[in-house]
């Protein structure tokens, strides 16, 4: 696959937990010091929120992993309205 940064990488994705959790890995990136991305996406709050967890695993020794979690509220839903 070619990334938005025009970099060739390998990608794998699959469903877990009976199709409730989508996992993926993007491996072989060389930019920004190089490393792989691990992603996990699932619905929470009775399906009102999409949660996207992304972890960067640097290939450079001594660098720590970095994680970010994004939460997207379904249009018309109210946060905490489960």
Biopython code that builds the backbone (N, CA, C, O; Angstrom):
import numpy as np
from Bio.PDB.StructureBuilder import StructureBuilder

atoms = [
    (1, "UNK", "N", (0.839, -1.165, 0.000)),
    (1, "UNK", "CA", (0.000, 0.000, 0.000)),
    (1, "UNK", "C", (0.897, 1.246, 0.000)),
    (1, "UNK", "O", (2.029, 1.208, 0.484)),
    (2, "UNK", "N", (0.387, 2.321, -0.537)),
    (2, "UNK", "CA", (1.114, 3.596, -0.538)),
    (2, "UNK", "C", (0.422, 4.530, 0.455)),
    (2, "UNK", "O", (-0.790, 4.731, 0.378)),
    (3, "UNK", "N", (1.188, 5.100, 1.386)),
    (3, "UNK", "CA", (0.638, 5.991, 2.405)),
    (3, "UNK", "C", (0.416, 7.391, 1.849)),
    (3, "UNK", "O", (0.783, 7.685, 0.712)),
    (4, "UNK", "N", (-0.187, 8.248, 2.661)),
    (4, "UNK", "CA", (-0.376, 9.656, 2.287)),
    (4, "UNK", "C", (0.970, 10.354, 2.089)),
    (4, "UNK", "O", (1.054, 11.358, 1.382)),
    (5, "UNK", "N", (2.027, 9.817, 2.718)),
    (5, "UNK", "CA", (3.379, 10.356, 2.556)),
    (5, "UNK", "C", (4.097, 9.737, 1.362)),
    (5, "UNK", "O", (5.303, 9.917, 1.192)),
    (6, "UNK", "N", (3.338, 8.997, 0.525)),
    (6, "UNK", "CA", (3.866, 8.338, -0.668)),
    (6, "UNK", "C", (4.954, 7.324, -0.336)),
    (6, "UNK", "O", (5.969, 7.229, -1.026)),
    (7, "UNK", "N", (4.720, 6.570, 0.735)),
    (7, "UNK", "CA", (5.678, 5.573, 1.179)),
    (7, "UNK", "C", (5.060, 4.181, 1.031)),
    (7, "UNK", "O", (3.913, 3.965, 1.420)),
    (8, "UNK", "N", (5.822, 3.236, 0.468)),
    (8, "UNK", "CA", (5.362, 1.855, 0.318)),
    (8, "UNK", "C", (5.460, 1.134, 1.664)),
    (8, "UNK", "O", (6.527, 1.096, 2.277)),
    (9, "UNK", "N", (4.347, 0.565, 2.115)),
    (9, "UNK", "CA", (4.311, -0.174, 3.375)),
    (9, "UNK", "C", (3.486, -1.446, 3.181)),
    (9, "UNK", "O", (2.779, -1.596, 2.184)),
    (10, "UNK", "N", (3.585, -2.349, 4.138)),
    (10, "UNK", "CA", (2.764, -3.560, 4.164)),
    (10, "UNK", "C", (1.639, -3.348, 5.171)),
    (10, "UNK", "O", (1.832, -2.687, 6.192)),
    (11, "UNK", "N", (0.472, -3.906, 4.887)),
    (11, "UNK", "CA", (-0.686, -3.703, 5.752)),
    (11, "UNK", "C", (-1.383, -5.039, 6.001)),
    (11, "UNK", "O", (-1.490, -5.875, 5.104)),
    (12, "UNK", "N", (-1.849, -5.221, 7.220)),
    (12, "UNK", "CA", (-2.668, -6.391, 7.562)),
    (12, "UNK", "C", (-3.812, -5.901, 8.435)),
    (12, "UNK", "O", (-3.613, -5.046, 9.297)),
    (13, "UNK", "N", (-5.013, -6.438, 8.218)),
    (13, "UNK", "CA", (-6.145, -6.052, 9.063)),
    (13, "UNK", "C", (-7.080, -7.241, 9.225)),
    (13, "UNK", "O", (-7.138, -8.122, 8.367)),
    (14, "UNK", "N", (-7.811, -7.257, 10.337)),
    (14, "UNK", "CA", (-8.720, -8.352, 10.642)),
    (14, "UNK", "C", (-9.707, -7.911, 11.711)),
    (14, "UNK", "O", (-9.528, -6.884, 12.366)),
    (15, "UNK", "N", (-10.751, -8.713, 11.871)),
    (15, "UNK", "CA", (-11.767, -8.465, 12.892)),
    (15, "UNK", "C", (-11.553, -9.411, 14.067)),
    (15, "UNK", "O", (-11.151, -10.559, 13.878)),
    (16, "UNK", "N", (-11.822, -8.930, 15.278)),
    (16, "UNK", "CA", (-11.751, -9.731, 16.496)),
    (16, "UNK", "C", (-13.057, -9.580, 17.276)),
    (16, "UNK", "O", (-13.912, -8.770, 16.918)),
    (17, "UNK", "N", (-13.201, -10.354, 18.326)),
    (17, "UNK", "CA", (-14.354, -10.270, 19.226)),
    (17, "UNK", "C", (-15.678, -10.367, 18.451)),
    (17, "UNK", "O", (-16.594, -9.569, 18.649)),
    (18, "UNK", "N", (-15.747, -11.362, 17.570)),
    (18, "UNK", "CA", (-16.975, -11.580, 16.826)),
    (18, "UNK", "C", (-17.348, -10.442, 15.898)),
    (18, "UNK", "O", (-18.532, -10.209, 15.652)),
    (19, "UNK", "N", (-16.354, -9.725, 15.376)),
    (19, "UNK", "CA", (-16.610, -8.631, 14.453)),
    (19, "UNK", "C", (-16.862, -7.292, 15.120)),
    (19, "UNK", "O", (-17.309, -6.347, 14.470)),
    (20, "UNK", "N", (-16.579, -7.203, 16.409)),
    (20, "UNK", "CA", (-16.812, -5.943, 17.131)),
    (20, "UNK", "C", (-15.581, -5.039, 17.187)),
    (20, "UNK", "O", (-15.699, -3.832, 17.400)),
    (21, "UNK", "N", (-14.396, -5.630, 16.993)),
    (21, "UNK", "CA", (-13.147, -4.864, 17.075)),
    (21, "UNK", "C", (-12.364, -5.067, 15.780)),
    (21, "UNK", "O", (-12.117, -6.201, 15.368)),
    (22, "UNK", "N", (-11.977, -3.966, 15.145)),
    (22, "UNK", "CA", (-11.167, -4.035, 13.928)),
    (22, "UNK", "C", (-9.726, -3.696, 14.289)),
    (22, "UNK", "O", (-9.453, -2.641, 14.864)),
    (23, "UNK", "N", (-8.801, -4.599, 13.948)),
    (23, "UNK", "CA", (-7.375, -4.401, 14.228)),
    (23, "UNK", "C", (-6.628, -4.275, 12.915)),
    (23, "UNK", "O", (-7.026, -4.863, 11.910)),
    (24, "UNK", "N", (-5.546, -3.510, 12.921)),
    (24, "UNK", "CA", (-4.693, -3.430, 11.744)),
    (24, "UNK", "C", (-3.273, -3.054, 12.144)),
    (24, "UNK", "O", (-3.036, -2.454, 13.192)),
    (25, "UNK", "N", (-2.341, -3.424, 11.280)),
    (25, "UNK", "CA", (-0.936, -3.067, 11.412)),
    (25, "UNK", "C", (-0.470, -2.484, 10.091)),
    (25, "UNK", "O", (-0.801, -3.007, 9.027)),
    (26, "UNK", "N", (0.292, -1.411, 10.152)),
    (26, "UNK", "CA", (0.962, -0.828, 8.993)),
    (26, "UNK", "C", (2.450, -0.938, 9.306)),
    (26, "UNK", "O", (2.940, -0.310, 10.244)),
    (27, "UNK", "N", (3.160, -1.728, 8.525)),
    (27, "UNK", "CA", (4.569, -1.997, 8.849)),
    (27, "UNK", "C", (5.486, -1.600, 7.696)),
    (27, "UNK", "O", (5.099, -1.588, 6.528)),
    (28, "UNK", "N", (6.706, -1.280, 8.077)),
    (28, "UNK", "CA", (7.727, -0.988, 7.081)),
    (28, "UNK", "C", (7.933, 0.480, 6.780)),
    (28, "UNK", "O", (8.658, 0.818, 5.844)),
    (29, "UNK", "N", (7.317, 1.359, 7.546)),
    (29, "UNK", "CA", (7.505, 2.789, 7.327)),
    (29, "UNK", "C", (8.925, 3.205, 7.661)),
    (29, "UNK", "O", (9.501, 2.743, 8.646)),
    (30, "UNK", "N", (9.481, 4.069, 6.848)),
    (30, "UNK", "CA", (10.859, 4.543, 7.065)),
    (30, "UNK", "C", (10.912, 6.010, 7.500)),
    (30, "UNK", "O", (11.889, 6.443, 8.111)),
    (31, "UNK", "N", (9.868, 6.768, 7.187)),
    (31, "UNK", "CA", (9.875, 8.194, 7.533)),
    (31, "UNK", "C", (9.769, 8.383, 9.041)),
    (31, "UNK", "O", (9.338, 7.484, 9.764)),
    (32, "UNK", "N", (10.161, 9.542, 9.497)),
    (32, "UNK", "CA", (10.065, 9.928, 10.911)),
    (32, "UNK", "C", (10.831, 8.956, 11.813)),
    (32, "UNK", "O", (10.407, 8.693, 12.938)),
    (33, "UNK", "N", (11.934, 8.433, 11.336)),
    (33, "UNK", "CA", (12.746, 7.518, 12.124)),
    (33, "UNK", "C", (12.369, 6.060, 11.926)),
    (33, "UNK", "O", (13.080, 5.179, 12.407)),
    (34, "UNK", "N", (11.287, 5.780, 11.241)),
    (34, "UNK", "CA", (10.881, 4.411, 10.947)),
    (34, "UNK", "C", (10.109, 3.765, 12.076)),
    (34, "UNK", "O", (10.340, 4.048, 13.252)),
    (35, "UNK", "N", (9.192, 2.896, 11.702)),
    (35, "UNK", "CA", (8.428, 2.177, 12.701)),
    (35, "UNK", "C", (7.126, 1.643, 12.133)),
    (35, "UNK", "O", (6.823, 1.820, 10.953)),
    (36, "UNK", "N", (6.368, 0.991, 12.990)),
    (36, "UNK", "CA", (5.122, 0.346, 12.607)),
    (36, "UNK", "C", (3.960, 0.927, 13.407)),
    (36, "UNK", "O", (4.129, 1.354, 14.549)),
    (37, "UNK", "N", (2.785, 0.936, 12.794)),
    (37, "UNK", "CA", (1.577, 1.430, 13.457)),
    (37, "UNK", "C", (0.626, 0.289, 13.741)),
    (37, "UNK", "O", (0.322, -0.524, 12.868)),
    (38, "UNK", "N", (0.161, 0.242, 14.981)),
    (38, "UNK", "CA", (-0.847, -0.727, 15.412)),
    (38, "UNK", "C", (-2.137, 0.048, 15.670)),
    (38, "UNK", "O", (-2.120, 1.062, 16.367)),
    (39, "UNK", "N", (-3.250, -0.419, 15.115)),
    (39, "UNK", "CA", (-4.513, 0.303, 15.253)),
    (39, "UNK", "C", (-5.629, -0.618, 15.737)),
    (39, "UNK", "O", (-5.686, -1.796, 15.385)),
    (40, "UNK", "N", (-6.506, -0.052, 16.550)),
    (40, "UNK", "CA", (-7.657, -0.779, 17.080)),
    (40, "UNK", "C", (-8.857, 0.164, 17.026)),
    (40, "UNK", "O", (-8.799, 1.287, 17.527)),
    (41, "UNK", "N", (-9.952, -0.307, 16.411)),
    (41, "UNK", "CA", (-11.150, 0.521, 16.273)),
    (41, "UNK", "C", (-12.367, -0.267, 16.728)),
    (41, "UNK", "O", (-12.515, -1.446, 16.406)),
    (42, "UNK", "N", (-13.238, 0.401, 17.483)),
    (42, "UNK", "CA", (-14.436, -0.265, 17.980)),
    (42, "UNK", "C", (-15.476, 0.778, 18.383)),
    (42, "UNK", "O", (-15.153, 1.954, 18.554)),
    (43, "UNK", "N", (-16.717, 0.339, 18.533)),
    (43, "UNK", "CA", (-17.793, 1.221, 18.983)),
    (43, "UNK", "C", (-17.956, 1.089, 20.494)),
    (43, "UNK", "O", (-17.788, 0.005, 21.053)),
    (44, "UNK", "N", (-18.287, 2.203, 21.151)),
    (44, "UNK", "CA", (-18.592, 2.196, 22.583)),
    (44, "UNK", "C", (-19.858, 3.013, 22.809)),
    (44, "UNK", "O", (-20.449, 3.523, 21.857)),
    (45, "UNK", "N", (-20.273, 3.137, 24.056)),
    (45, "UNK", "CA", (-21.456, 3.921, 24.410)),
    (45, "UNK", "C", (-22.673, 3.522, 23.569)),
    (45, "UNK", "O", (-23.318, 4.359, 22.937)),
    (46, "UNK", "N", (-22.966, 2.209, 23.582)),
    (46, "UNK", "CA", (-24.115, 1.682, 22.821)),
    (46, "UNK", "C", (-24.048, 2.022, 21.343)),
    (46, "UNK", "O", (-25.083, 2.244, 20.713)),
    (47, "UNK", "N", (-22.847, 2.067, 20.778)),
    (47, "UNK", "CA", (-22.679, 2.342, 19.363)),
    (47, "UNK", "C", (-22.668, 3.820, 19.014)),
    (47, "UNK", "O", (-22.609, 4.177, 17.837)),
    (48, "UNK", "N", (-22.722, 4.684, 20.020)),
    (48, "UNK", "CA", (-22.744, 6.124, 19.768)),
    (48, "UNK", "C", (-21.358, 6.728, 19.552)),
    (48, "UNK", "O", (-21.246, 7.866, 19.097)),
    (49, "UNK", "N", (-20.296, 5.974, 19.877)),
    (49, "UNK", "CA", (-18.956, 6.528, 19.762)),
    (49, "UNK", "C", (-18.024, 5.525, 19.087)),
    (49, "UNK", "O", (-17.975, 4.351, 19.455)),
    (50, "UNK", "N", (-17.284, 6.016, 18.089)),
    (50, "UNK", "CA", (-16.238, 5.228, 17.458)),
    (50, "UNK", "C", (-14.923, 5.583, 18.139)),
    (50, "UNK", "O", (-14.530, 6.749, 18.171)),
    (51, "UNK", "N", (-14.249, 4.585, 18.679)),
    (51, "UNK", "CA", (-12.963, 4.785, 19.353)),
    (51, "UNK", "C", (-11.871, 4.239, 18.436)),
    (51, "UNK", "O", (-11.958, 3.107, 17.960)),
    (52, "UNK", "N", (-10.847, 5.052, 18.194)),
    (52, "UNK", "CA", (-9.715, 4.666, 17.358)),
    (52, "UNK", "C", (-8.437, 4.833, 18.175)),
    (52, "UNK", "O", (-8.037, 5.949, 18.505)),
    (53, "UNK", "N", (-7.806, 3.706, 18.495)),
    (53, "UNK", "CA", (-6.546, 3.726, 19.246)),
    (53, "UNK", "C", (-5.418, 3.428, 18.271)),
    (53, "UNK", "O", (-5.471, 2.438, 17.542)),
    (54, "UNK", "N", (-4.403, 4.275, 18.254)),
    (54, "UNK", "CA", (-3.275, 4.085, 17.358)),
    (54, "UNK", "C", (-1.978, 4.156, 18.157)),
    (54, "UNK", "O", (-1.756, 5.091, 18.926)),
    (55, "UNK", "N", (-1.127, 3.148, 17.961)),
    (55, "UNK", "CA", (0.156, 3.098, 18.660)),
    (55, "UNK", "C", (1.276, 3.010, 17.635)),
    (55, "UNK", "O", (1.249, 2.163, 16.742)),
    (56, "UNK", "N", (2.255, 3.886, 17.771)),
    (56, "UNK", "CA", (3.434, 3.872, 16.910)),
    (56, "UNK", "C", (4.540, 3.131, 17.637)),
    (56, "UNK", "O", (4.914, 3.488, 18.755)),
    (57, "UNK", "N", (5.061, 2.094, 16.993)),
    (57, "UNK", "CA", (6.164, 1.304, 17.533)),
    (57, "UNK", "C", (7.415, 1.656, 16.736)),
    (57, "UNK", "O", (7.618, 1.136, 15.638)),
    (58, "UNK", "N", (8.257, 2.538, 17.281)),
    (58, "UNK", "CA", (9.442, 2.965, 16.528)),
    (58, "UNK", "C", (10.435, 1.825, 16.342)),
    (58, "UNK", "O", (10.595, 0.976, 17.219)),
    (59, "UNK", "N", (11.094, 1.816, 15.196)),
    (59, "UNK", "CA", (12.103, 0.786, 14.947)),
    (59, "UNK", "C", (13.457, 1.202, 15.512)),
    (59, "UNK", "O", (14.348, 0.371, 15.687)),
    (60, "UNK", "N", (13.601, 2.491, 15.793)),
    (60, "UNK", "CA", (14.848, 3.013, 16.341)),
    (60, "UNK", "C", (14.952, 2.650, 17.817)),
    (60, "UNK", "O", (14.077, 3.005, 18.606)),
    (61, "UNK", "N", (16.006, 1.953, 18.190)),
    (61, "UNK", "CA", (16.198, 1.529, 19.570)),
    (61, "UNK", "C", (16.293, 2.735, 20.517)),
    (61, "UNK", "O", (16.927, 3.742, 20.202)),
    (62, "UNK", "N", (15.655, 2.609, 21.667)),
    (62, "UNK", "CA", (15.688, 3.672, 22.659)),
    (62, "UNK", "C", (14.510, 4.625, 22.591)),
    (62, "UNK", "O", (14.270, 5.375, 23.538)),
    (63, "UNK", "N", (13.767, 4.612, 21.484)),
    (63, "UNK", "CA", (12.578, 5.470, 21.376)),
    (63, "UNK", "C", (11.381, 4.749, 21.971)),
    (63, "UNK", "O", (11.207, 3.545, 21.776)),
    (64, "UNK", "N", (10.566, 5.486, 22.691)),
    (64, "UNK", "CA", (9.372, 4.906, 23.304)),
    (64, "UNK", "C", (8.224, 4.856, 22.308)),
    (64, "UNK", "O", (8.178, 5.621, 21.345)),
    (65, "UNK", "N", (7.296, 3.936, 22.564)),
    (65, "UNK", "CA", (6.085, 3.898, 21.748)),
    (65, "UNK", "C", (5.259, 5.143, 22.049)),
    (65, "UNK", "O", (5.362, 5.727, 23.128)),
    (66, "UNK", "N", (4.454, 5.532, 21.096)),
    (66, "UNK", "CA", (3.569, 6.696, 21.263)),
    (66, "UNK", "C", (2.150, 6.244, 20.928)),
    (66, "UNK", "O", (1.928, 5.556, 19.931)),
    (67, "UNK", "N", (1.198, 6.633, 21.766)),
    (67, "UNK", "CA", (-0.187, 6.221, 21.575)),
    (67, "UNK", "C", (-1.105, 7.435, 21.570)),
    (67, "UNK", "O", (-0.932, 8.370, 22.352)),
    (68, "UNK", "N", (-2.085, 7.400, 20.672)),
    (68, "UNK", "CA", (-3.115, 8.429, 20.640)),
    (68, "UNK", "C", (-4.462, 7.712, 20.514)),
    (68, "UNK", "O", (-4.578, 6.704, 19.817)),
    (69, "UNK", "N", (-5.469, 8.242, 21.194)),
    (69, "UNK", "CA", (-6.821, 7.694, 21.108)),
    (69, "UNK", "C", (-7.760, 8.801, 20.660)),
    (69, "UNK", "O", (-7.832, 9.863, 21.279)),
    (70, "UNK", "N", (-8.480, 8.537, 19.570)),
    (70, "UNK", "CA", (-9.476, 9.472, 19.041)),
    (70, "UNK", "C", (-10.844, 8.907, 19.331)),
    (70, "UNK", "O", (-11.053, 7.696, 19.256)),
    (71, "UNK", "N", (-11.782, 9.782, 19.663)),
    (71, "UNK", "CA", (-13.163, 9.377, 19.887)),
    (71, "UNK", "C", (-14.074, 10.253, 19.031)),
    (71, "UNK", "O", (-14.008, 11.481, 19.086)),
    (72, "UNK", "N", (-14.921, 9.602, 18.243)),
    (72, "UNK", "CA", (-15.833, 10.310, 17.343)),
    (72, "UNK", "C", (-17.263, 10.005, 17.768)),
    (72, "UNK", "O", (-17.674, 8.845, 17.781)),
    (73, "UNK", "N", (-18.016, 11.032, 18.113)),
    (73, "UNK", "CA", (-19.395, 10.892, 18.555)),
    (73, "UNK", "C", (-20.310, 10.834, 17.345)),
    (73, "UNK", "O", (-20.196, 11.647, 16.428)),
    (74, "UNK", "N", (-21.223, 9.865, 17.348)),
    (74, "UNK", "CA", (-22.168, 9.724, 16.241)),
    (74, "UNK", "C", (-23.022, 10.983, 16.143)),
    (74, "UNK", "O", (-23.437, 11.537, 17.160)),
    (75, "UNK", "N", (-23.282, 11.430, 14.925)),
    (75, "UNK", "CA", (-24.082, 12.626, 14.707)),
    (75, "UNK", "C", (-25.438, 12.466, 15.392)),
    (75, "UNK", "O", (-26.113, 11.453, 15.208)),
    (76, "UNK", "N", (-25.833, 13.460, 16.177)),
    (76, "UNK", "CA", (-27.108, 13.444, 16.886)),
    (76, "UNK", "C", (-27.051, 12.809, 18.261)),
    (76, "UNK", "O", (-27.999, 12.932, 19.038)),
    (77, "UNK", "N", (-25.929, 12.116, 18.584)),
    (77, "UNK", "CA", (-25.793, 11.481, 19.891)),
    (77, "UNK", "C", (-25.291, 12.509, 20.907)),
    (77, "UNK", "O", (-24.678, 13.514, 20.548)),
    (78, "UNK", "N", (-25.561, 12.237, 22.161)),
    (78, "UNK", "CA", (-25.094, 13.090, 23.264)),
    (78, "UNK", "C", (-24.104, 12.284, 24.074)),
    (78, "UNK", "O", (-24.406, 11.164, 24.485)),
    (79, "UNK", "N", (-22.921, 12.836, 24.312)),
    (79, "UNK", "CA", (-21.876, 12.119, 25.048)),
    (79, "UNK", "C", (-22.405, 11.669, 26.408)),
    (79, "UNK", "O", (-23.016, 12.446, 27.140)),
    (80, "UNK", "N", (-22.157, 10.395, 26.731)),
    (80, "UNK", "CA", (-22.602, 9.842, 28.008)),
    (80, "UNK", "C", (-24.052, 9.397, 27.989)),
    (80, "UNK", "O", (-24.570, 8.937, 29.007)),
    (81, "UNK", "N", (-24.707, 9.523, 26.866)),
    (81, "UNK", "CA", (-26.122, 9.154, 26.732)),
    (81, "UNK", "C", (-26.210, 7.694, 26.296)),
    (81, "UNK", "O", (-26.610, 7.389, 25.172)),
    (82, "UNK", "N", (-25.828, 6.797, 27.209)),
    (82, "UNK", "CA", (-25.781, 5.368, 26.855)),
    (82, "UNK", "C", (-27.020, 4.625, 27.263)),
    (82, "UNK", "O", (-27.123, 3.420, 27.032)),
]
sb = StructureBuilder()
sb.init_structure("model")
sb.init_model(0)
sb.init_chain("A")
sb.init_seg("    ")
for serial, (resi, resn, name, xyz) in enumerate(atoms, 1):
    if name == "N":
        sb.init_residue(resn, " ", resi, " ")
    sb.init_atom(name, np.array(xyz, "f"), 0.0, 1.0, " ", f" {name:<3s}", serial, name[0])
structure = sb.get_structure()
